Amino acid sequence: MSSMTFIWPDLLWLLLIVPVLVFGYLLVLRRKRRALAQYANLGMVAGATSVGQRFRRHVPPVLLLAALTLMIAAIARPAAVVMLPSQHENVVLAIDVSGSMRATDVKPDRITAAREAAKSFVTDAPAATRIGVVHFAGTASLVQPPTRNREDVLAAIDRAQLQAGTAIGSAILTSLKAIFPDAEFDLRGGESRPTGSGSGNAQRPQPGMTRPVDRSPAFVPVPPGSYESAVIVLLSDGQSNTGADPKEAAKIASERGVKIYTIGVGTPEGEVLSYDGWQVRVRLDEEELKNIAMTTRGEYFHAGSSAELKKVYRTLRSRLTMERRETEVTALFTGAAAALAVISGLLSLLWFRRIL
């Protein structure tokens, strides 16, 4: 538990009662000492009262004061960031199957390493979690709707066929459509814009990317990262060059509260691939993937080797099983206050045959 906050902090002024009560308690003790000094021999009193007895007399009041402090804090409704079991019912794996995934800077090659790591993730995922699979290259397609049948998911991962182009934005929208079947995304919502160097810095011109718009009826945006029933795990080399604009698609996911965890597979230096008479250097473009994760309150992971990629999926599995969330802990404060009050009363009865 960390970073304690209060939902109703204005009520914390009630804690000023505590020092007043402490002052009152000390004042009562002082008057009792004066009374004893007037009617009893000080030497006899000191001899009759041991150090242990003098200590005991203060324990119940101190416990009761601590209980009161916790009760007042509970009134202000404390909240803290704690580790809690996640409520992710659906996980959509969006896997890049573009030609650049043939690169061998991740052994044996990017796509093979991606398949094996994704299959390991699926095998070890909680049985109650439904997993869907999206493949994307020049276009994106849902090859397996979210299901608890692991055999179907594994078979869908193995069906990946490499194609030309990389449409990360379209992959995000297709994944969102799998989560929200009633969603309506208009890819003609804005003018197309030219891309930069695109996938692999090829010398031929790259097509433009469209600006998508969420035209779902009665749709109301929610805070980023607030949707707890589903997440998207997107694996790519980050070199988008066609389809929906990834930034705009990430904004749509953000407005629906869906977190996107992105995995960059490959190395910054990449390697040169040859096909159709063209030579293309395919590098890992981390910035785009980082921006997607940041926009949706997700997280970015880099995998420069097969071992690192498997480690990333293990980390993701733990993230999706347990997650840090801010939650109200008023019940804990109230319970602790009640326990201290009961202990205070019991000790007072046990030691002094009275309740304070």
Contacts in CASP RR format, 6 or more apart in sequence:
PFRMAT RR
TARGET T0000
AUTHOR 0000-0000-0000
METHOD contacts of the structure
MODEL  1
MSSMTFIWPDLLWLLLIVPVLVFGYLLVLRRKRRALAQYANLGMVAGATS
VGQRFRRHVPPVLLLAALTLMIAAIARPAAVVMLPSQHENVVLAIDVSGS
MRATDVKPDRITAAREAAKSFVTDAPAATRIGVVHFAGTASLVQPPTRNR
EDVLAAIDRAQLQAGTAIGSAILTSLKAIFPDAEFDLRGGESRPTGSGSG
NAQRPQPGMTRPVDRSPAFVPVPPGSYESAVIVLLSDGQSNTGADPKEAA
KIASERGVKIYTIGVGTPEGEVLSYDGWQVRVRLDEEELKNIAMTTRGEY
FHAGSSAELKKVYRTLRSRLTMERRETEVTALFTGAAAALAVISGLLSLL
WFRRIL
1 80 0 8 1.000
1 81 0 8 1.000
1 82 0 8 1.000
1 329 0 8 1.000
2 80 0 8 1.000
2 81 0 8 1.000
3 80 0 8 1.000
3 81 0 8 1.000
4 78 0 8 1.000
4 79 0 8 1.000
4 80 0 8 1.000
5 78 0 8 1.000
5 79 0 8 1.000
5 80 0 8 1.000
5 326 0 8 1.000
6 12 0 8 1.000
6 73 0 8 1.000
6 76 0 8 1.000
6 77 0 8 1.000
6 78 0 8 1.000
6 79 0 8 1.000
7 76 0 8 1.000
7 77 0 8 1.000
7 78 0 8 1.000
7 79 0 8 1.000
7 328 0 8 1.000
8 75 0 8 1.000
8 76 0 8 1.000
8 77 0 8 1.000
9 76 0 8 1.000
10 76 0 8 1.000
11 72 0 8 1.000
11 75 0 8 1.000
11 76 0 8 1.000
12 72 0 8 1.000
12 73 0 8 1.000
12 76 0 8 1.000
14 72 0 8 1.000
14 75 0 8 1.000
14 76 0 8 1.000
15 69 0 8 1.000
15 72 0 8 1.000
15 73 0 8 1.000
17 68 0 8 1.000
17 72 0 8 1.000
18 65 0 8 1.000
18 68 0 8 1.000
18 69 0 8 1.000
18 72 0 8 1.000
21 65 0 8 1.000
21 68 0 8 1.000
22 65 0 8 1.000
25 61 0 8 1.000
25 65 0 8 1.000
36 42 0 8 1.000
36 45 0 8 1.000
56 347 0 8 1.000
56 351 0 8 1.000
57 352 0 8 1.000
59 344 0 8 1.000
59 347 0 8 1.000
60 344 0 8 1.000
60 345 0 8 1.000
60 347 0 8 1.000
60 348 0 8 1.000
60 351 0 8 1.000
60 352 0 8 1.000
60 356 0 8 1.000
61 344 0 8 1.000
61 356 0 8 1.000
63 340 0 8 1.000
63 341 0 8 1.000
63 343 0 8 1.000
63 344 0 8 1.000
63 347 0 8 1.000
64 340 0 8 1.000
64 341 0 8 1.000
64 344 0 8 1.000
64 345 0 8 1.000
64 356 0 8 1.000
66 340 0 8 1.000
67 336 0 8 1.000
67 337 0 8 1.000
67 338 0 8 1.000
67 339 0 8 1.000
67 340 0 8 1.000
67 341 0 8 1.000
67 344 0 8 1.000
68 337 0 8 1.000
69 337 0 8 1.000
70 333 0 8 1.000
70 334 0 8 1.000
70 336 0 8 1.000
70 337 0 8 1.000
70 340 0 8 1.000
71 333 0 8 1.000
71 334 0 8 1.000
71 337 0 8 1.000
73 333 0 8 1.000
74 330 0 8 1.000
74 333 0 8 1.000
74 334 0 8 1.000
74 337 0 8 1.000
77 328 0 8 1.000
77 330 0 8 1.000
78 328 0 8 1.000
78 329 0 8 1.000
78 330 0 8 1.000
78 333 0 8 1.000
79 326 0 8 1.000
79 327 0 8 1.000
79 328 0 8 1.000
79 329 0 8 1.000
80 326 0 8 1.000
80 327 0 8 1.000
80 329 0 8 1.000
81 324 0 8 1.000
81 325 0 8 1.000
81 326 0 8 1.000
82 324 0 8 1.000
82 325 0 8 1.000
82 326 0 8 1.000
82 327 0 8 1.000
82 329 0 8 1.000
83 322 0 8 1.000
83 323 0 8 1.000
83 324 0 8 1.000
84 322 0 8 1.000
84 323 0 8 1.000
84 324 0 8 1.000
84 325 0 8 1.000
84 327 0 8 1.000
85 321 0 8 1.000
85 322 0 8 1.000
86 228 0 8 1.000
86 319 0 8 1.000
86 320 0 8 1.000
86 321 0 8 1.000
86 322 0 8 1.000
86 323 0 8 1.000
87 228 0 8 1.000
87 229 0 8 1.000
88 129 0 8 1.000
88 228 0 8 1.000
88 229 0 8 1.000
88 230 0 8 1.000
88 231 0 8 1.000
88 320 0 8 1.000
89 128 0 8 1.000
89 129 0 8 1.000
89 130 0 8 1.000
89 229 0 8 1.000
89 230 0 8 1.000
90 129 0 8 1.000
90 130 0 8 1.000
90 131 0 8 1.000
90 132 0 8 1.000
90 146 0 8 1.000
90 178 0 8 1.000
90 179 0 8 1.000
90 229 0 8 1.000
90 230 0 8 1.000
90 231 0 8 1.000
91 125 0 8 1.000
91 129 0 8 1.000
91 130 0 8 1.000
91 131 0 8 1.000
91 132 0 8 1.000
91 146 0 8 1.000
91 230 0 8 1.000
91 231 0 8 1.000
91 232 0 8 1.000
91 233 0 8 1.000
91 320 0 8 1.000
92 131 0 8 1.000
92 132 0 8 1.000
92 133 0 8 1.000
92 134 0 8 1.000
92 146 0 8 1.000
92 175 0 8 1.000
92 178 0 8 1.000
92 179 0 8 1.000
92 230 0 8 1.000
92 231 0 8 1.000
92 232 0 8 1.000
92 233 0 8 1.000
93 118 0 8 1.000
93 121 0 8 1.000
93 122 0 8 1.000
93 131 0 8 1.000
93 132 0 8 1.000
93 133 0 8 1.000
93 134 0 8 1.000
93 157 0 8 1.000
93 233 0 8 1.000
93 235 0 8 1.000
94 134 0 8 1.000
94 136 0 8 1.000
94 140 0 8 1.000
94 171 0 8 1.000
94 172 0 8 1.000
94 174 0 8 1.000
94 175 0 8 1.000
94 232 0 8 1.000
94 233 0 8 1.000
94 234 0 8 1.000
94 235 0 8 1.000
94 236 0 8 1.000
95 114 0 8 1.000
95 115 0 8 1.000
95 118 0 8 1.000
95 133 0 8 1.000
95 134 0 8 1.000
95 135 0 8 1.000
95 136 0 8 1.000
95 157 0 8 1.000
95 160 0 8 1.000
95 235 0 8 1.000
96 114 0 8 1.000
96 136 0 8 1.000
96 137 0 8 1.000
96 166 0 8 1.000
96 168 0 8 1.000
96 171 0 8 1.000
96 235 0 8 1.000
96 236 0 8 1.000
96 237 0 8 1.000
96 238 0 8 1.000
96 265 0 8 1.000
97 111 0 8 1.000
97 135 0 8 1.000
97 136 0 8 1.000
97 137 0 8 1.000
97 160 0 8 1.000
97 161 0 8 1.000
97 162 0 8 1.000
97 163 0 8 1.000
98 136 0 8 1.000
98 137 0 8 1.000
98 138 0 8 1.000
98 162 0 8 1.000
98 163 0 8 1.000
98 164 0 8 1.000
98 165 0 8 1.000
98 166 0 8 1.000
98 199 0 8 1.000
98 236 0 8 1.000
98 237 0 8 1.000
98 239 0 8 1.000
99 137 0 8 1.000
99 162 0 8 1.000
99 163 0 8 1.000
99 164 0 8 1.000
99 165 0 8 1.000
99 273 0 8 1.000
99 275 0 8 1.000
99 282 0 8 1.000
100 110 0 8 1.000
100 166 0 8 1.000
100 199 0 8 1.000
100 200 0 8 1.000
100 237 0 8 1.000
100 239 0 8 1.000
100 273 0 8 1.000
100 280 0 8 1.000
100 282 0 8 1.000
101 109 0 8 1.000
101 110 0 8 1.000
101 111 0 8 1.000
101 114 0 8 1.000
101 162 0 8 1.000
101 237 0 8 1.000
101 265 0 8 1.000
102 109 0 8 1.000
102 110 0 8 1.000
102 111 0 8 1.000
102 162 0 8 1.000
102 273 0 8 1.000
103 109 0 8 1.000
103 110 0 8 1.000
103 237 0 8 1.000
103 266 0 8 1.000
103 270 0 8 1.000
103 271 0 8 1.000
103 273 0 8 1.000
103 282 0 8 1.000
104 110 0 8 1.000
104 271 0 8 1.000
105 266 0 8 1.000
105 267 0 8 1.000
105 269 0 8 1.000
105 270 0 8 1.000
105 271 0 8 1.000
105 304 0 8 1.000
106 113 0 8 1.000
106 265 0 8 1.000
106 266 0 8 1.000
106 267 0 8 1.000
106 303 0 8 1.000
106 304 0 8 1.000
106 305 0 8 1.000
106 306 0 8 1.000
106 309 0 8 1.000
107 113 0 8 1.000
107 305 0 8 1.000
107 306 0 8 1.000
108 306 0 8 1.000
110 237 0 8 1.000
110 265 0 8 1.000
110 266 0 8 1.000
111 160 0 8 1.000
111 162 0 8 1.000
113 265 0 8 1.000
113 303 0 8 1.000
113 305 0 8 1.000
113 306 0 8 1.000
113 309 0 8 1.000
114 235 0 8 1.000
114 265 0 8 1.000
114 309 0 8 1.000
115 157 0 8 1.000
115 158 0 8 1.000
115 160 0 8 1.000
116 306 0 8 1.000
116 310 0 8 1.000
117 303 0 8 1.000
117 306 0 8 1.000
117 309 0 8 1.000
117 310 0 8 1.000
117 312 0 8 1.000
117 313 0 8 1.000
118 157 0 8 1.000
118 235 0 8 1.000
118 313 0 8 1.000
119 154 0 8 1.000
119 157 0 8 1.000
119 158 0 8 1.000
120 310 0 8 1.000
120 313 0 8 1.000
121 233 0 8 1.000
121 313 0 8 1.000
121 314 0 8 1.000
121 316 0 8 1.000
121 317 0 8 1.000
122 131 0 8 1.000
122 150 0 8 1.000
122 153 0 8 1.000
122 154 0 8 1.000
122 157 0 8 1.000
123 150 0 8 1.000
123 154 0 8 1.000
124 314 0 8 1.000
124 317 0 8 1.000
125 131 0 8 1.000
125 317 0 8 1.000
125 320 0 8 1.000
126 321 0 8 1.000
127 148 0 8 1.000
128 148 0 8 1.000
129 148 0 8 1.000
129 320 0 8 1.000
130 146 0 8 1.000
130 147 0 8 1.000
130 148 0 8 1.000
131 144 0 8 1.000
131 146 0 8 1.000
131 147 0 8 1.000
131 148 0 8 1.000
131 150 0 8 1.000
131 153 0 8 1.000
132 142 0 8 1.000
132 144 0 8 1.000
132 145 0 8 1.000
132 146 0 8 1.000
132 147 0 8 1.000
132 153 0 8 1.000
132 156 0 8 1.000
132 178 0 8 1.000
133 142 0 8 1.000
133 143 0 8 1.000
133 144 0 8 1.000
133 153 0 8 1.000
133 156 0 8 1.000
133 157 0 8 1.000
134 140 0 8 1.000
134 141 0 8 1.000
134 142 0 8 1.000
134 143 0 8 1.000
134 171 0 8 1.000
134 174 0 8 1.000
134 175 0 8 1.000
134 178 0 8 1.000
135 141 0 8 1.000
135 143 0 8 1.000
135 159 0 8 1.000
135 160 0 8 1.000
135 161 0 8 1.000
136 166 0 8 1.000
136 167 0 8 1.000
136 168 0 8 1.000
136 170 0 8 1.000
136 171 0 8 1.000
136 174 0 8 1.000
136 236 0 8 1.000
137 162 0 8 1.000
137 163 0 8 1.000
137 164 0 8 1.000
137 165 0 8 1.000
137 166 0 8 1.000
137 167 0 8 1.000
138 163 0 8 1.000
138 164 0 8 1.000
138 165 0 8 1.000
138 166 0 8 1.000
138 167 0 8 1.000
138 170 0 8 1.000
138 242 0 8 1.000
138 243 0 8 1.000
139 167 0 8 1.000
139 170 0 8 1.000
139 243 0 8 1.000
140 167 0 8 1.000
140 169 0 8 1.000
140 170 0 8 1.000
140 171 0 8 1.000
140 173 0 8 1.000
140 174 0 8 1.000
141 174 0 8 1.000
142 174 0 8 1.000
142 175 0 8 1.000
142 177 0 8 1.000
142 178 0 8 1.000
143 156 0 8 1.000
143 159 0 8 1.000
144 152 0 8 1.000
144 153 0 8 1.000
144 155 0 8 1.000
144 156 0 8 1.000
145 178 0 8 1.000
146 178 0 8 1.000
146 179 0 8 1.000
146 230 0 8 1.000
147 153 0 8 1.000
165 199 0 8 1.000
165 241 0 8 1.000
165 242 0 8 1.000
166 199 0 8 1.000
166 236 0 8 1.000
166 237 0 8 1.000
166 238 0 8 1.000
166 239 0 8 1.000
166 240 0 8 1.000
166 241 0 8 1.000
166 242 0 8 1.000
167 240 0 8 1.000
167 241 0 8 1.000
167 242 0 8 1.000
167 243 0 8 1.000
167 244 0 8 1.000
168 234 0 8 1.000
168 236 0 8 1.000
168 238 0 8 1.000
168 240 0 8 1.000
168 246 0 8 1.000
168 249 0 8 1.000
168 288 0 8 1.000
168 292 0 8 1.000
169 209 0 8 1.000
169 212 0 8 1.000
169 240 0 8 1.000
169 243 0 8 1.000
169 244 0 8 1.000
169 245 0 8 1.000
169 246 0 8 1.000
169 248 0 8 1.000
169 249 0 8 1.000
169 250 0 8 1.000
170 242 0 8 1.000
170 243 0 8 1.000
170 244 0 8 1.000
170 249 0 8 1.000
171 234 0 8 1.000
171 236 0 8 1.000
172 232 0 8 1.000
172 234 0 8 1.000
172 244 0 8 1.000
172 246 0 8 1.000
172 249 0 8 1.000
172 250 0 8 1.000
172 252 0 8 1.000
172 253 0 8 1.000
172 260 0 8 1.000
172 292 0 8 1.000
173 185 0 8 1.000
173 187 0 8 1.000
173 212 0 8 1.000
173 244 0 8 1.000
173 249 0 8 1.000
173 252 0 8 1.000
175 232 0 8 1.000
175 234 0 8 1.000
176 183 0 8 1.000
176 185 0 8 1.000
176 232 0 8 1.000
176 252 0 8 1.000
176 253 0 8 1.000
176 256 0 8 1.000
176 258 0 8 1.000
177 183 0 8 1.000
177 185 0 8 1.000
179 229 0 8 1.000
179 230 0 8 1.000
179 232 0 8 1.000
179 258 0 8 1.000
180 216 0 8 1.000
180 256 0 8 1.000
182 216 0 8 1.000
183 214 0 8 1.000
183 216 0 8 1.000
183 219 0 8 1.000
183 256 0 8 1.000
184 214 0 8 1.000
184 215 0 8 1.000
184 216 0 8 1.000
184 217 0 8 1.000
185 212 0 8 1.000
185 213 0 8 1.000
185 214 0 8 1.000
185 215 0 8 1.000
185 216 0 8 1.000
185 244 0 8 1.000
185 252 0 8 1.000
186 212 0 8 1.000
186 213 0 8 1.000
186 214 0 8 1.000
186 215 0 8 1.000
187 210 0 8 1.000
187 212 0 8 1.000
187 243 0 8 1.000
187 244 0 8 1.000
188 210 0 8 1.000
189 210 0 8 1.000
189 211 0 8 1.000
189 212 0 8 1.000
189 213 0 8 1.000
190 210 0 8 1.000
190 211 0 8 1.000
190 213 0 8 1.000
191 211 0 8 1.000
192 207 0 8 1.000
192 208 0 8 1.000
192 209 0 8 1.000
192 210 0 8 1.000
192 211 0 8 1.000
193 208 0 8 1.000
193 209 0 8 1.000
193 211 0 8 1.000
193 245 0 8 1.000
194 206 0 8 1.000
194 208 0 8 1.000
195 206 0 8 1.000
195 207 0 8 1.000
195 208 0 8 1.000
195 209 0 8 1.000
195 240 0 8 1.000
195 241 0 8 1.000
195 242 0 8 1.000
196 206 0 8 1.000
197 206 0 8 1.000
198 206 0 8 1.000
198 239 0 8 1.000
198 240 0 8 1.000
198 241 0 8 1.000
199 206 0 8 1.000
199 237 0 8 1.000
199 239 0 8 1.000
199 240 0 8 1.000
199 241 0 8 1.000
199 280 0 8 1.000
199 282 0 8 1.000
200 239 0 8 1.000
200 280 0 8 1.000
200 281 0 8 1.000
200 282 0 8 1.000
200 283 0 8 1.000
201 280 0 8 1.000
201 281 0 8 1.000
201 283 0 8 1.000
202 278 0 8 1.000
202 280 0 8 1.000
203 278 0 8 1.000
204 278 0 8 1.000
206 241 0 8 1.000
206 242 0 8 1.000
207 241 0 8 1.000
207 242 0 8 1.000
207 243 0 8 1.000
208 242 0 8 1.000
208 243 0 8 1.000
209 240 0 8 1.000
209 241 0 8 1.000
209 242 0 8 1.000
209 243 0 8 1.000
209 244 0 8 1.000
209 245 0 8 1.000
209 246 0 8 1.000
210 243 0 8 1.000
210 244 0 8 1.000
210 245 0 8 1.000
211 244 0 8 1.000
211 245 0 8 1.000
211 248 0 8 1.000
212 244 0 8 1.000
212 245 0 8 1.000
212 248 0 8 1.000
212 249 0 8 1.000
212 252 0 8 1.000
214 252 0 8 1.000
214 255 0 8 1.000
214 256 0 8 1.000
221 255 0 8 1.000
221 256 0 8 1.000
222 255 0 8 1.000
222 256 0 8 1.000
222 257 0 8 1.000
223 257 0 8 1.000
224 254 0 8 1.000
224 255 0 8 1.000
224 257 0 8 1.000
224 295 0 8 1.000
224 296 0 8 1.000
224 297 0 8 1.000
225 254 0 8 1.000
225 257 0 8 1.000
225 258 0 8 1.000
225 259 0 8 1.000
225 296 0 8 1.000
225 297 0 8 1.000
225 298 0 8 1.000
226 257 0 8 1.000
227 256 0 8 1.000
227 257 0 8 1.000
227 258 0 8 1.000
227 259 0 8 1.000
230 258 0 8 1.000
231 258 0 8 1.000
231 259 0 8 1.000
231 260 0 8 1.000
231 261 0 8 1.000
231 320 0 8 1.000
232 253 0 8 1.000
232 258 0 8 1.000
232 259 0 8 1.000
232 260 0 8 1.000
232 261 0 8 1.000
233 260 0 8 1.000
233 261 0 8 1.000
233 263 0 8 1.000
233 316 0 8 1.000
234 260 0 8 1.000
234 261 0 8 1.000
234 262 0 8 1.000
234 263 0 8 1.000
234 289 0 8 1.000
234 292 0 8 1.000
235 262 0 8 1.000
235 263 0 8 1.000
235 264 0 8 1.000
235 265 0 8 1.000
236 262 0 8 1.000
236 263 0 8 1.000
236 264 0 8 1.000
236 265 0 8 1.000
236 289 0 8 1.000
237 264 0 8 1.000
237 265 0 8 1.000
237 266 0 8 1.000
237 282 0 8 1.000
237 283 0 8 1.000
237 284 0 8 1.000
237 285 0 8 1.000
238 264 0 8 1.000
238 284 0 8 1.000
238 285 0 8 1.000
238 286 0 8 1.000
238 288 0 8 1.000
238 289 0 8 1.000
239 282 0 8 1.000
239 283 0 8 1.000
239 284 0 8 1.000
239 285 0 8 1.000
239 288 0 8 1.000
240 246 0 8 1.000
240 285 0 8 1.000
240 288 0 8 1.000
246 288 0 8 1.000
246 291 0 8 1.000
246 292 0 8 1.000
247 291 0 8 1.000
247 292 0 8 1.000
247 295 0 8 1.000
250 260 0 8 1.000
250 291 0 8 1.000
250 292 0 8 1.000
250 295 0 8 1.000
250 296 0 8 1.000
251 295 0 8 1.000
253 260 0 8 1.000
253 295 0 8 1.000
253 296 0 8 1.000
254 295 0 8 1.000
254 296 0 8 1.000
254 297 0 8 1.000
257 296 0 8 1.000
257 297 0 8 1.000
258 296 0 8 1.000
259 296 0 8 1.000
259 297 0 8 1.000
259 298 0 8 1.000
260 292 0 8 1.000
260 293 0 8 1.000
260 295 0 8 1.000
260 296 0 8 1.000
260 298 0 8 1.000
261 293 0 8 1.000
261 298 0 8 1.000
261 299 0 8 1.000
261 300 0 8 1.000
261 301 0 8 1.000
261 316 0 8 1.000
261 319 0 8 1.000
262 289 0 8 1.000
262 290 0 8 1.000
262 292 0 8 1.000
262 293 0 8 1.000
262 298 0 8 1.000
262 299 0 8 1.000
262 300 0 8 1.000
262 301 0 8 1.000
263 289 0 8 1.000
263 300 0 8 1.000
263 301 0 8 1.000
263 302 0 8 1.000
263 303 0 8 1.000
263 309 0 8 1.000
263 312 0 8 1.000
263 316 0 8 1.000
264 284 0 8 1.000
264 286 0 8 1.000
264 289 0 8 1.000
264 300 0 8 1.000
264 301 0 8 1.000
264 302 0 8 1.000
264 303 0 8 1.000
264 304 0 8 1.000
265 284 0 8 1.000
265 303 0 8 1.000
265 304 0 8 1.000
265 309 0 8 1.000
266 284 0 8 1.000
266 303 0 8 1.000
266 304 0 8 1.000
267 283 0 8 1.000
267 284 0 8 1.000
267 304 0 8 1.000
268 283 0 8 1.000
268 284 0 8 1.000
268 286 0 8 1.000
269 283 0 8 1.000
270 281 0 8 1.000
270 282 0 8 1.000
270 283 0 8 1.000
270 284 0 8 1.000
271 281 0 8 1.000
271 282 0 8 1.000
272 279 0 8 1.000
272 280 0 8 1.000
272 281 0 8 1.000
272 282 0 8 1.000
273 279 0 8 1.000
273 280 0 8 1.000
273 281 0 8 1.000
273 282 0 8 1.000
274 280 0 8 1.000
284 302 0 8 1.000
284 304 0 8 1.000
286 300 0 8 1.000
286 302 0 8 1.000
289 300 0 8 1.000
290 300 0 8 1.000
292 300 0 8 1.000
293 299 0 8 1.000
293 300 0 8 1.000
294 300 0 8 1.000
299 319 0 8 1.000
301 312 0 8 1.000
301 315 0 8 1.000
301 316 0 8 1.000
302 308 0 8 1.000
302 312 0 8 1.000
303 309 0 8 1.000
303 311 0 8 1.000
303 312 0 8 1.000
344 356 0 8 1.000
345 355 0 8 1.000
345 356 0 8 1.000
348 354 0 8 1.000
348 355 0 8 1.000
348 356 0 8 1.000
349 355 0 8 1.000
END
